[in-house]
Amino acid sequence: MAELEYRDTNELPAHLRAVFLDPNAQRWRVAALVIHRDRDTGRETGRVAFLRRADPGGGTEWEISVDELYETAEVEL
């Protein structure tokens, strides 16, 4: 079983604090980041971002691997 490490969004690197646009042009922010680590070796095995709608009143949440986030979403400039 993996160990989980949670990061406060204020501690995230700037590129993860950006607003992301999905293919439908909906705006999302990273609400939480979970880092999966192998219990025996301590090596990182994956990262999952929990996203929340960045638009006012948008309470929808979405879970996505960080790799997939980089592949499918664009950073809003």
PDB file with SEQRES, HELIX, SHEET and CRYST1 records, atoms N, CA, C and O in Angstrom:
SEQRES   1 A   77  MET ALA GLU LEU GLU TYR ARG ASP THR ASN GLU LEU PRO          
SEQRES   2 A   77  ALA HIS LEU ARG ALA VAL PHE LEU ASP PRO ASN ALA GLN          
SEQRES   3 A   77  ARG TRP ARG VAL ALA ALA LEU VAL ILE HIS ARG ASP ARG          
SEQRES   4 A   77  ASP THR GLY ARG GLU THR GLY ARG VAL ALA PHE LEU ARG          
SEQRES   5 A   77  ARG ALA ASP PRO GLY GLY GLY THR GLU TRP GLU ILE SER          
SEQRES   6 A   77  VAL ASP GLU LEU TYR GLU THR ALA GLU VAL GLU LEU              
HELIX    1 AA1 THR A    9  GLU A   11  5                                   3    
HELIX    2 AA2 ALA A   14  LEU A   16  5                                   3    
HELIX    3 AA3 VAL A   66  THR A   72  1                                   7    
SHEET    1 AA1 4 ALA A   2  ARG A   7  0                                        
SHEET    2 AA1 4 ARG A  27  ASP A  38 -1                                        
SHEET    3 AA1 4 VAL A  19  LEU A  21 -1                                        
SHEET    4 AA1 4 GLU A  74  VAL A  75 -1                                        
SHEET    1 AA2 3 ARG A  27  ASP A  38  0                                        
SHEET    2 AA2 3 GLU A  44  ARG A  53 -1                                        
SHEET    3 AA2 3 GLU A  61  SER A  65 -1                                        
CRYST1    1.000    1.000    1.000  90.00  90.00  90.00 P 1           1          
ATOM      1  N   MET A   1       0.840  -1.182   0.000  1.00  0.00           N  
ATOM      2  CA  MET A   1       0.000   0.000   0.000  1.00  0.00           C  
ATOM      3  C   MET A   1       0.885   1.245   0.000  1.00  0.00           C  
ATOM      4  O   MET A   1       1.923   1.280   0.660  1.00  0.00           O  
ATOM      5  N   ALA A   2       0.472   2.242  -0.731  1.00  0.00           N  
ATOM      6  CA  ALA A   2       1.255   3.472  -0.848  1.00  0.00           C  
ATOM      7  C   ALA A   2       1.017   4.389   0.341  1.00  0.00           C  
ATOM      8  O   ALA A   2      -0.053   4.383   0.950  1.00  0.00           O  
ATOM      9  N   GLU A   3       2.030   5.171   0.657  1.00  0.00           N  
ATOM     10  CA  GLU A   3       1.865   6.234   1.633  1.00  0.00           C  
ATOM     11  C   GLU A   3       1.458   7.485   0.874  1.00  0.00           C  
ATOM     12  O   GLU A   3       1.877   7.691  -0.265  1.00  0.00           O  
ATOM     13  N   LEU A   4       0.651   8.308   1.499  1.00  0.00           N  
ATOM     14  CA  LEU A   4       0.173   9.523   0.852  1.00  0.00           C  
ATOM     15  C   LEU A   4       0.751  10.737   1.548  1.00  0.00           C  
ATOM     16  O   LEU A   4       0.836  10.780   2.775  1.00  0.00           O  
ATOM     17  N   GLU A   5       1.141  11.707   0.774  1.00  0.00           N  
ATOM     18  CA  GLU A   5       1.665  12.967   1.298  1.00  0.00           C  
ATOM     19  C   GLU A   5       0.786  14.075   0.729  1.00  0.00           C  
ATOM     20  O   GLU A   5       0.631  14.189  -0.487  1.00  0.00           O  
ATOM     21  N   TYR A   6       0.222  14.874   1.592  1.00  0.00           N  
ATOM     22  CA  TYR A   6      -0.655  15.955   1.151  1.00  0.00           C  
ATOM     23  C   TYR A   6       0.104  17.266   1.196  1.00  0.00           C  
ATOM     24  O   TYR A   6       0.859  17.521   2.134  1.00  0.00           O  
ATOM     25  N   ARG A   7      -0.092  18.086   0.202  1.00  0.00           N  
ATOM     26  CA  ARG A   7       0.563  19.389   0.150  1.00  0.00           C  
ATOM     27  C   ARG A   7      -0.479  20.491   0.226  1.00  0.00           C  
ATOM     28  O   ARG A   7      -1.497  20.443  -0.465  1.00  0.00           O  
ATOM     29  N   ASP A   8      -0.224  21.474   1.059  1.00  0.00           N  
ATOM     30  CA  ASP A   8      -1.064  22.664   1.096  1.00  0.00           C  
ATOM     31  C   ASP A   8      -0.883  23.406  -0.218  1.00  0.00           C  
ATOM     32  O   ASP A   8       0.231  23.488  -0.735  1.00  0.00           O  
ATOM     33  N   THR A   9      -1.957  23.942  -0.759  1.00  0.00           N  
ATOM     34  CA  THR A   9      -1.847  24.609  -2.062  1.00  0.00           C  
ATOM     35  C   THR A   9      -0.928  25.818  -2.012  1.00  0.00           C  
ATOM     36  O   THR A   9      -0.386  26.207  -3.047  1.00  0.00           O  
ATOM     37  N   ASN A  10      -0.731  26.426  -0.848  1.00  0.00           N  
ATOM     38  CA  ASN A  10       0.192  27.561  -0.743  1.00  0.00           C  
ATOM     39  C   ASN A  10       1.644  27.121  -0.908  1.00  0.00           C  
ATOM     40  O   ASN A  10       2.507  27.942  -1.218  1.00  0.00           O  
ATOM     41  N   GLU A  11       1.920  25.832  -0.704  1.00  0.00           N  
ATOM     42  CA  GLU A  11       3.278  25.306  -0.830  1.00  0.00           C  
ATOM     43  C   GLU A  11       3.581  24.789  -2.231  1.00  0.00           C  
ATOM     44  O   GLU A  11       4.707  24.372  -2.505  1.00  0.00           O  
ATOM     45  N   LEU A  12       2.598  24.810  -3.115  1.00  0.00           N  
ATOM     46  CA  LEU A  12       2.800  24.275  -4.463  1.00  0.00           C  
ATOM     47  C   LEU A  12       3.679  25.196  -5.285  1.00  0.00           C  
ATOM     48  O   LEU A  12       3.680  26.408  -5.071  1.00  0.00           O  
ATOM     49  N   PRO A  13       4.430  24.633  -6.226  1.00  0.00           N  
ATOM     50  CA  PRO A  13       5.195  25.472  -7.149  1.00  0.00           C  
ATOM     51  C   PRO A  13       4.241  26.357  -7.955  1.00  0.00           C  
ATOM     52  O   PRO A  13       3.071  26.019  -8.131  1.00  0.00           O  
ATOM     53  N   ALA A  14       4.742  27.470  -8.432  1.00  0.00           N  
ATOM     54  CA  ALA A  14       3.901  28.446  -9.140  1.00  0.00           C  
ATOM     55  C   ALA A  14       3.150  27.824 -10.312  1.00  0.00           C  
ATOM     56  O   ALA A  14       1.994  28.172 -10.555  1.00  0.00           O  
ATOM     57  N   HIS A  15       3.790  26.907 -11.044  1.00  0.00           N  
ATOM     58  CA  HIS A  15       3.110  26.332 -12.209  1.00  0.00           C  
ATOM     59  C   HIS A  15       1.898  25.488 -11.829  1.00  0.00           C  
ATOM     60  O   HIS A  15       1.038  25.253 -12.677  1.00  0.00           O  
ATOM     61  N   LEU A  16       1.800  25.025 -10.583  1.00  0.00           N  
ATOM     62  CA  LEU A  16       0.613  24.292 -10.142  1.00  0.00           C  
ATOM     63  C   LEU A  16      -0.419  25.203  -9.481  1.00  0.00           C  
ATOM     64  O   LEU A  16      -1.542  24.773  -9.221  1.00  0.00           O  
ATOM     65  N   ARG A  17      -0.054  26.451  -9.207  1.00  0.00           N  
ATOM     66  CA  ARG A  17      -1.022  27.407  -8.656  1.00  0.00           C  
ATOM     67  C   ARG A  17      -1.733  28.176  -9.767  1.00  0.00           C  
ATOM     68  O   ARG A  17      -2.566  29.039  -9.489  1.00  0.00           O  
ATOM     69  N   ALA A  18      -1.412  27.873 -11.002  1.00  0.00           N  
ATOM     70  CA  ALA A  18      -2.012  28.553 -12.151  1.00  0.00           C  
ATOM     71  C   ALA A  18      -3.464  28.115 -12.328  1.00  0.00           C  
ATOM     72  O   ALA A  18      -3.925  27.163 -11.698  1.00  0.00           O  
ATOM     73  N   VAL A  19      -4.165  28.828 -13.193  1.00  0.00           N  
ATOM     74  CA  VAL A  19      -5.502  28.416 -13.613  1.00  0.00           C  
ATOM     75  C   VAL A  19      -5.332  27.584 -14.877  1.00  0.00           C  
ATOM     76  O   VAL A  19      -4.671  28.004 -15.827  1.00  0.00           O  
ATOM     77  N   PHE A  20      -5.934  26.407 -14.877  1.00  0.00           N  
ATOM     78  CA  PHE A  20      -5.845  25.503 -16.018  1.00  0.00           C  
ATOM     79  C   PHE A  20      -7.143  25.539 -16.806  1.00  0.00           C  
ATOM     80  O   PHE A  20      -8.226  25.643 -16.231  1.00  0.00           O  
ATOM     81  N   LEU A  21      -7.030  25.452 -18.112  1.00  0.00           N  
ATOM     82  CA  LEU A  21      -8.197  25.369 -18.988  1.00  0.00           C  
ATOM     83  C   LEU A  21      -8.303  23.948 -19.514  1.00  0.00           C  
ATOM     84  O   LEU A  21      -7.335  23.405 -20.046  1.00  0.00           O  
ATOM     85  N   ASP A  22      -9.482  23.341 -19.366  1.00  0.00           N  
ATOM     86  CA  ASP A  22      -9.671  22.009 -19.934  1.00  0.00           C  
ATOM     87  C   ASP A  22     -10.057  22.148 -21.410  1.00  0.00           C  
ATOM     88  O   ASP A  22     -10.224  23.268 -21.892  1.00  0.00           O  
ATOM     89  N   PRO A  23     -10.200  21.047 -22.126  1.00  0.00           N  
ATOM     90  CA  PRO A  23     -10.525  21.134 -23.557  1.00  0.00           C  
ATOM     91  C   PRO A  23     -11.833  21.871 -23.860  1.00  0.00           C  
ATOM     92  O   PRO A  23     -12.043  22.312 -24.990  1.00  0.00           O  
ATOM     93  N   ASN A  24     -12.715  22.009 -22.863  1.00  0.00           N  
ATOM     94  CA  ASN A  24     -13.977  22.740 -23.043  1.00  0.00           C  
ATOM     95  C   ASN A  24     -13.877  24.187 -22.577  1.00  0.00           C  
ATOM     96  O   ASN A  24     -14.893  24.874 -22.473  1.00  0.00           O  
ATOM     97  N   ALA A  25     -12.669  24.654 -22.297  1.00  0.00           N  
ATOM     98  CA  ALA A  25     -12.384  26.019 -21.839  1.00  0.00           C  
ATOM     99  C   ALA A  25     -12.960  26.320 -20.460  1.00  0.00           C  
ATOM    100  O   ALA A  25     -13.170  27.486 -20.124  1.00  0.00           O  
ATOM    101  N   GLN A  26     -13.218  25.294 -19.658  1.00  0.00           N  
ATOM    102  CA  GLN A  26     -13.605  25.520 -18.268  1.00  0.00           C  
ATOM    103  C   GLN A  26     -12.332  25.770 -17.468  1.00  0.00           C  
ATOM    104  O   GLN A  26     -11.289  25.178 -17.743  1.00  0.00           O  
ATOM    105  N   ARG A  27     -12.426  26.650 -16.477  1.00  0.00           N  
ATOM    106  CA  ARG A  27     -11.262  27.066 -15.695  1.00  0.00           C  
ATOM    107  C   ARG A  27     -11.202  26.276 -14.389  1.00  0.00           C  
ATOM    108  O   ARG A  27     -12.214  26.112 -13.708  1.00  0.00           O  
ATOM    109  N   TRP A  28      -9.994  25.783 -14.041  1.00  0.00           N  
ATOM    110  CA  TRP A  28      -9.786  24.954 -12.851  1.00  0.00           C  
ATOM    111  C   TRP A  28      -8.544  25.413 -12.096  1.00  0.00           C  
ATOM    112  O   TRP A  28      -7.586  25.907 -12.691  1.00  0.00           O  
ATOM    113  N   ARG A  29      -8.574  25.243 -10.781  1.00  0.00           N  
ATOM    114  CA  ARG A  29      -7.406  25.472  -9.922  1.00  0.00           C  
ATOM    115  C   ARG A  29      -7.139  24.195  -9.136  1.00  0.00           C  
ATOM    116  O   ARG A  29      -8.058  23.439  -8.823  1.00  0.00           O  
ATOM    117  N   VAL A  30      -5.874  23.968  -8.822  1.00  0.00           N  
ATOM    118  CA  VAL A  30      -5.516  22.825  -7.983  1.00  0.00           C  
ATOM    119  C   VAL A  30      -5.947  23.146  -6.555  1.00  0.00           C  
ATOM    120  O   VAL A  30      -5.508  24.136  -5.970  1.00  0.00           O  
ATOM    121  N   ALA A  31      -6.813  22.293  -6.000  1.00  0.00           N  
ATOM    122  CA  ALA A  31      -7.289  22.467  -4.631  1.00  0.00           C  
ATOM    123  C   ALA A  31      -6.439  21.661  -3.650  1.00  0.00           C  
ATOM    124  O   ALA A  31      -6.308  22.032  -2.483  1.00  0.00           O  
ATOM    125  N   ALA A  32      -5.866  20.564  -4.126  1.00  0.00           N  
ATOM    126  CA  ALA A  32      -5.019  19.718  -3.285  1.00  0.00           C  
ATOM    127  C   ALA A  32      -4.136  18.865  -4.183  1.00  0.00           C  
ATOM    128  O   ALA A  32      -4.488  18.559  -5.322  1.00  0.00           O  
ATOM    129  N   LEU A  33      -3.007  18.497  -3.658  1.00  0.00           N  
ATOM    130  CA  LEU A  33      -2.078  17.620  -4.370  1.00  0.00           C  
ATOM    131  C   LEU A  33      -1.740  16.456  -3.450  1.00  0.00           C  
ATOM    132  O   LEU A  33      -1.354  16.659  -2.299  1.00  0.00           O  
ATOM    133  N   VAL A  34      -1.885  15.251  -3.953  1.00  0.00           N  
ATOM    134  CA  VAL A  34      -1.551  14.055  -3.184  1.00  0.00           C  
ATOM    135  C   VAL A  34      -0.385  13.368  -3.881  1.00  0.00           C  
ATOM    136  O   VAL A  34      -0.443  13.090  -5.079  1.00  0.00           O  
ATOM    137  N   ILE A  35       0.669  13.098  -3.127  1.00  0.00           N  
ATOM    138  CA  ILE A  35       1.850  12.423  -3.658  1.00  0.00           C  
ATOM    139  C   ILE A  35       1.852  10.999  -3.116  1.00  0.00           C  
ATOM    140  O   ILE A  35       1.855  10.784  -1.904  1.00  0.00           O  
ATOM    141  N   HIS A  36       1.849  10.039  -4.018  1.00  0.00           N  
ATOM    142  CA  HIS A  36       1.884   8.630  -3.642  1.00  0.00           C  
ATOM    143  C   HIS A  36       3.343   8.192  -3.566  1.00  0.00           C  
ATOM    144  O   HIS A  36       4.127   8.449  -4.480  1.00  0.00           O  
ATOM    145  N   ARG A  37       3.699   7.524  -2.460  1.00  0.00           N  
ATOM    146  CA  ARG A  37       5.064   7.026  -2.275  1.00  0.00           C  
ATOM    147  C   ARG A  37       5.023   5.544  -1.920  1.00  0.00           C  
ATOM    148  O   ARG A  37       4.118   5.082  -1.224  1.00  0.00           O  
ATOM    149  N   ASP A  38       6.007   4.816  -2.404  1.00  0.00           N  
ATOM    150  CA  ASP A  38       6.156   3.415  -2.051  1.00  0.00           C  
ATOM    151  C   ASP A  38       6.558   3.341  -0.582  1.00  0.00           C  
ATOM    152  O   ASP A  38       7.505   4.004  -0.161  1.00  0.00           O  
ATOM    153  N   ARG A  39       5.854   2.553   0.180  1.00  0.00           N  
ATOM    154  CA  ARG A  39       6.110   2.473   1.619  1.00  0.00           C  
ATOM    155  C   ARG A  39       7.496   1.921   1.926  1.00  0.00           C  
ATOM    156  O   ARG A  39       8.123   2.345   2.896  1.00  0.00           O  
ATOM    157  N   ASP A  40       7.984   0.988   1.123  1.00  0.00           N  
ATOM    158  CA  ASP A  40       9.278   0.354   1.398  1.00  0.00           C  
ATOM    159  C   ASP A  40      10.458   1.223   0.995  1.00  0.00           C  
ATOM    160  O   ASP A  40      11.440   1.316   1.730  1.00  0.00           O  
ATOM    161  N   THR A  41      10.368   1.861  -0.168  1.00  0.00           N  
ATOM    162  CA  THR A  41      11.512   2.615  -0.686  1.00  0.00           C  
ATOM    163  C   THR A  41      11.401   4.116  -0.468  1.00  0.00           C  
ATOM    164  O   THR A  41      12.409   4.822  -0.492  1.00  0.00           O  
ATOM    165  N   GLY A  42      10.187   4.611  -0.254  1.00  0.00           N  
ATOM    166  CA  GLY A  42       9.992   6.050  -0.117  1.00  0.00           C  
ATOM    167  C   GLY A  42       9.978   6.785  -1.445  1.00  0.00           C  
ATOM    168  O   GLY A  42       9.830   8.006  -1.485  1.00  0.00           O  
ATOM    169  N   ARG A  43      10.130   6.042  -2.530  1.00  0.00           N  
ATOM    170  CA  ARG A  43      10.136   6.677  -3.854  1.00  0.00           C  
ATOM    171  C   ARG A  43       8.732   7.117  -4.253  1.00  0.00           C  
ATOM    172  O   ARG A  43       7.735   6.465  -3.943  1.00  0.00           O  
ATOM    173  N   GLU A  44       8.695   8.236  -4.944  1.00  0.00           N  
ATOM    174  CA  GLU A  44       7.423   8.741  -5.444  1.00  0.00           C  
ATOM    175  C   GLU A  44       6.928   7.834  -6.562  1.00  0.00           C  
ATOM    176  O   GLU A  44       7.682   7.485  -7.471  1.00  0.00           O  
ATOM    177  N   THR A  45       5.654   7.454  -6.488  1.00  0.00           N  
ATOM    178  CA  THR A  45       5.080   6.577  -7.512  1.00  0.00           C  
ATOM    179  C   THR A  45       4.001   7.268  -8.334  1.00  0.00           C  
ATOM    180  O   THR A  45       3.541   6.717  -9.335  1.00  0.00           O  
ATOM    181  N   GLY A  46       3.595   8.455  -7.932  1.00  0.00           N  
ATOM    182  CA  GLY A  46       2.589   9.181  -8.706  1.00  0.00           C  
ATOM    183  C   GLY A  46       2.088  10.393  -7.954  1.00  0.00           C  
ATOM    184  O   GLY A  46       2.259  10.514  -6.741  1.00  0.00           O  
ATOM    185  N   ARG A  47       1.464  11.289  -8.701  1.00  0.00           N  
ATOM    186  CA  ARG A  47       0.865  12.486  -8.111  1.00  0.00           C  
ATOM    187  C   ARG A  47      -0.540  12.651  -8.664  1.00  0.00           C  
ATOM    188  O   ARG A  47      -0.779  12.470  -9.858  1.00  0.00           O  
ATOM    189  N   VAL A  48      -1.461  12.996  -7.783  1.00  0.00           N  
ATOM    190  CA  VAL A  48      -2.842  13.238  -8.181  1.00  0.00           C  
ATOM    191  C   VAL A  48      -3.214  14.644  -7.745  1.00  0.00           C  
ATOM    192  O   VAL A  48      -2.990  15.032  -6.599  1.00  0.00           O  
ATOM    193  N   ALA A  49      -3.781  15.398  -8.669  1.00  0.00           N  
ATOM    194  CA  ALA A  49      -4.260  16.744  -8.361  1.00  0.00           C  
ATOM    195  C   ALA A  49      -5.776  16.698  -8.221  1.00  0.00           C  
ATOM    196  O   ALA A  49      -6.465  16.070  -9.024  1.00  0.00           O  
ATOM    197  N   PHE A  50      -6.281  17.363  -7.204  1.00  0.00           N  
ATOM    198  CA  PHE A  50      -7.718  17.544  -7.054  1.00  0.00           C  
ATOM    199  C   PHE A  50      -8.001  18.976  -7.474  1.00  0.00           C  
ATOM    200  O   PHE A  50      -7.499  19.928  -6.876  1.00  0.00           O  
ATOM    201  N   LEU A  51      -8.806  19.111  -8.502  1.00  0.00           N  
ATOM    202  CA  LEU A  51      -9.082  20.426  -9.075  1.00  0.00           C  
ATOM    203  C   LEU A  51     -10.458  20.908  -8.649  1.00  0.00           C  
ATOM    204  O   LEU A  51     -11.369  20.111  -8.422  1.00  0.00           O  
ATOM    205  N   ARG A  52     -10.597  22.219  -8.543  1.00  0.00           N  
ATOM    206  CA  ARG A  52     -11.879  22.855  -8.240  1.00  0.00           C  
ATOM    207  C   ARG A  52     -12.111  23.931  -9.281  1.00  0.00           C  
ATOM    208  O   ARG A  52     -11.171  24.606  -9.703  1.00  0.00           O  
ATOM    209  N   ARG A  53     -13.356  24.095  -9.697  1.00  0.00           N  
ATOM    210  CA  ARG A  53     -13.687  25.111 -10.688  1.00  0.00           C  
ATOM    211  C   ARG A  53     -13.197  26.472 -10.213  1.00  0.00           C  
ATOM    212  O   ARG A  53     -13.397  26.839  -9.055  1.00  0.00           O  
ATOM    213  N   ALA A  54     -12.560  27.217 -11.103  1.00  0.00           N  
ATOM    214  CA  ALA A  54     -12.022  28.534 -10.764  1.00  0.00           C  
ATOM    215  C   ALA A  54     -13.047  29.636 -11.001  1.00  0.00           C  
ATOM    216  O   ALA A  54     -12.854  30.769 -10.559  1.00  0.00           O  
ATOM    217  N   ASP A  55     -14.131  29.313 -11.695  1.00  0.00           N  
ATOM    218  CA  ASP A  55     -15.166  30.311 -11.958  1.00  0.00           C  
ATOM    219  C   ASP A  55     -15.976  30.563 -10.697  1.00  0.00           C  
ATOM    220  O   ASP A  55     -16.148  29.651  -9.888  1.00  0.00           O  
ATOM    221  N   PRO A  56     -16.483  31.789 -10.508  1.00  0.00           N  
ATOM    222  CA  PRO A  56     -17.295  32.087  -9.327  1.00  0.00           C  
ATOM    223  C   PRO A  56     -18.486  31.133  -9.229  1.00  0.00           C  
ATOM    224  O   PRO A  56     -19.196  30.893 -10.205  1.00  0.00           O  
ATOM    225  N   GLY A  57     -18.678  30.610  -8.048  1.00  0.00           N  
ATOM    226  CA  GLY A  57     -19.816  29.730  -7.810  1.00  0.00           C  
ATOM    227  C   GLY A  57     -19.623  28.310  -8.304  1.00  0.00           C  
ATOM    228  O   GLY A  57     -20.524  27.482  -8.164  1.00  0.00           O  
ATOM    229  N   GLY A  58     -18.478  28.013  -8.873  1.00  0.00           N  
ATOM    230  CA  GLY A  58     -18.249  26.661  -9.394  1.00  0.00           C  
ATOM    231  C   GLY A  58     -17.725  25.753  -8.311  1.00  0.00           C  
ATOM    232  O   GLY A  58     -16.562  25.864  -7.922  1.00  0.00           O  
ATOM    233  N   GLY A  59     -18.554  24.857  -7.815  1.00  0.00           N  
ATOM    234  CA  GLY A  59     -18.142  23.980  -6.734  1.00  0.00           C  
ATOM    235  C   GLY A  59     -17.719  22.597  -7.187  1.00  0.00           C  
ATOM    236  O   GLY A  59     -17.374  21.754  -6.358  1.00  0.00           O  
ATOM    237  N   THR A  60     -17.738  22.351  -8.476  1.00  0.00           N  
ATOM    238  CA  THR A  60     -17.407  21.035  -8.998  1.00  0.00           C  
ATOM    239  C   THR A  60     -15.944  20.710  -8.722  1.00  0.00           C  
ATOM    240  O   THR A  60     -15.078  21.580  -8.814  1.00  0.00           O  
ATOM    241  N   GLU A  61     -15.676  19.449  -8.382  1.00  0.00           N  
ATOM    242  CA  GLU A  61     -14.297  19.013  -8.182  1.00  0.00           C  
ATOM    243  C   GLU A  61     -13.971  17.892  -9.150  1.00  0.00           C  
ATOM    244  O   GLU A  61     -14.856  17.185  -9.630  1.00  0.00           O  
ATOM    245  N   TRP A  62     -12.685  17.743  -9.427  1.00  0.00           N  
ATOM    246  CA  TRP A  62     -12.217  16.793 -10.428  1.00  0.00           C  
ATOM    247  C   TRP A  62     -10.882  16.252  -9.965  1.00  0.00           C  
ATOM    248  O   TRP A  62     -10.035  17.009  -9.490  1.00  0.00           O  
ATOM    249  N   GLU A  63     -10.685  14.955 -10.099  1.00  0.00           N  
ATOM    250  CA  GLU A  63      -9.425  14.302  -9.728  1.00  0.00           C  
ATOM    251  C   GLU A  63      -8.720  13.864 -11.005  1.00  0.00           C  
ATOM    252  O   GLU A  63      -9.338  13.267 -11.886  1.00  0.00           O  
ATOM    253  N   ILE A  64      -7.424  14.160 -11.104  1.00  0.00           N  
ATOM    254  CA  ILE A  64      -6.671  13.835 -12.314  1.00  0.00           C  
ATOM    255  C   ILE A  64      -5.202  13.641 -11.944  1.00  0.00           C  
ATOM    256  O   ILE A  64      -4.689  14.313 -11.050  1.00  0.00           O  
ATOM    257  N   SER A  65      -4.534  12.730 -12.626  1.00  0.00           N  
ATOM    258  CA  SER A  65      -3.099  12.585 -12.376  1.00  0.00           C  
ATOM    259  C   SER A  65      -2.400  13.851 -12.882  1.00  0.00           C  
ATOM    260  O   SER A  65      -2.842  14.461 -13.855  1.00  0.00           O  
ATOM    261  N   VAL A  66      -1.326  14.236 -12.227  1.00  0.00           N  
ATOM    262  CA  VAL A  66      -0.613  15.452 -12.622  1.00  0.00           C  
ATOM    263  C   VAL A  66      -0.070  15.304 -14.041  1.00  0.00           C  
ATOM    264  O   VAL A  66      -0.083  16.268 -14.806  1.00  0.00           O  
ATOM    265  N   ASP A  67       0.405  14.121 -14.404  1.00  0.00           N  
ATOM    266  CA  ASP A  67       0.892  13.908 -15.772  1.00  0.00           C  
ATOM    267  C   ASP A  67      -0.217  14.157 -16.786  1.00  0.00           C  
ATOM    268  O   ASP A  67       0.003  14.819 -17.801  1.00  0.00           O  
ATOM    269  N   GLU A  68      -1.409  13.627 -16.513  1.00  0.00           N  
ATOM    270  CA  GLU A  68      -2.538  13.827 -17.427  1.00  0.00           C  
ATOM    271  C   GLU A  68      -2.961  15.296 -17.460  1.00  0.00           C  
ATOM    272  O   GLU A  68      -3.358  15.805 -18.509  1.00  0.00           O  
ATOM    273  N   LEU A  69      -2.879  15.968 -16.330  1.00  0.00           N  
ATOM    274  CA  LEU A  69      -3.203  17.393 -16.286  1.00  0.00           C  
ATOM    275  C   LEU A  69      -2.309  18.164 -17.242  1.00  0.00           C  
ATOM    276  O   LEU A  69      -2.787  19.001 -18.008  1.00  0.00           O  
ATOM    277  N   TYR A  70      -1.014  17.883 -17.198  1.00  0.00           N  
ATOM    278  CA  TYR A  70      -0.080  18.576 -18.095  1.00  0.00           C  
ATOM    279  C   TYR A  70      -0.325  18.232 -19.562  1.00  0.00           C  
ATOM    280  O   TYR A  70      -0.116  19.067 -20.443  1.00  0.00           O  
ATOM    281  N   GLU A  71      -0.770  16.997 -19.825  1.00  0.00           N  
ATOM    282  CA  GLU A  71      -0.999  16.573 -21.206  1.00  0.00           C  
ATOM    283  C   GLU A  71      -2.279  17.147 -21.798  1.00  0.00           C  
ATOM    284  O   GLU A  71      -2.329  17.420 -22.997  1.00  0.00           O  
ATOM    285  N   THR A  72      -3.320  17.336 -20.980  1.00  0.00           N  
ATOM    286  CA  THR A  72      -4.633  17.687 -21.523  1.00  0.00           C  
ATOM    287  C   THR A  72      -5.078  19.116 -21.268  1.00  0.00           C  
ATOM    288  O   THR A  72      -5.944  19.623 -21.981  1.00  0.00           O  
ATOM    289  N   ALA A  73      -4.513  19.774 -20.280  1.00  0.00           N  
ATOM    290  CA  ALA A  73      -4.976  21.119 -19.928  1.00  0.00           C  
ATOM    291  C   ALA A  73      -3.955  22.162 -20.353  1.00  0.00           C  
ATOM    292  O   ALA A  73      -2.764  21.877 -20.474  1.00  0.00           O  
ATOM    293  N   GLU A  74      -4.437  23.356 -20.573  1.00  0.00           N  
ATOM    294  CA  GLU A  74      -3.570  24.483 -20.888  1.00  0.00           C  
ATOM    295  C   GLU A  74      -3.556  25.432 -19.701  1.00  0.00           C  
ATOM    296  O   GLU A  74      -4.552  25.560 -18.988  1.00  0.00           O  
ATOM    297  N   VAL A  75      -2.430  26.093 -19.490  1.00  0.00           N  
ATOM    298  CA  VAL A  75      -2.338  27.095 -18.432  1.00  0.00           C  
ATOM    299  C   VAL A  75      -2.887  28.398 -18.978  1.00  0.00           C  
ATOM    300  O   VAL A  75      -2.505  28.846 -20.060  1.00  0.00           O  
ATOM    301  N   GLU A  76      -3.793  29.004 -18.214  1.00  0.00           N  
ATOM    302  CA  GLU A  76      -4.368  30.280 -18.635  1.00  0.00           C  
ATOM    303  C   GLU A  76      -3.320  31.372 -18.465  1.00  0.00           C  
ATOM    304  O   GLU A  76      -2.726  31.506 -17.396  1.00  0.00           O  
ATOM    305  N   LEU A  77      -3.099  32.135 -19.493  1.00  0.00           N  
ATOM    306  CA  LEU A  77      -2.102  33.214 -19.445  1.00  0.00           C  
ATOM    307  C   LEU A  77      -2.737  34.532 -19.087  1.00  0.00           C  
ATOM    308  O   LEU A  77      -2.046  35.547 -19.001  1.00  0.00           O  
TER     309      LEU A  77                                                      
END                                                                             
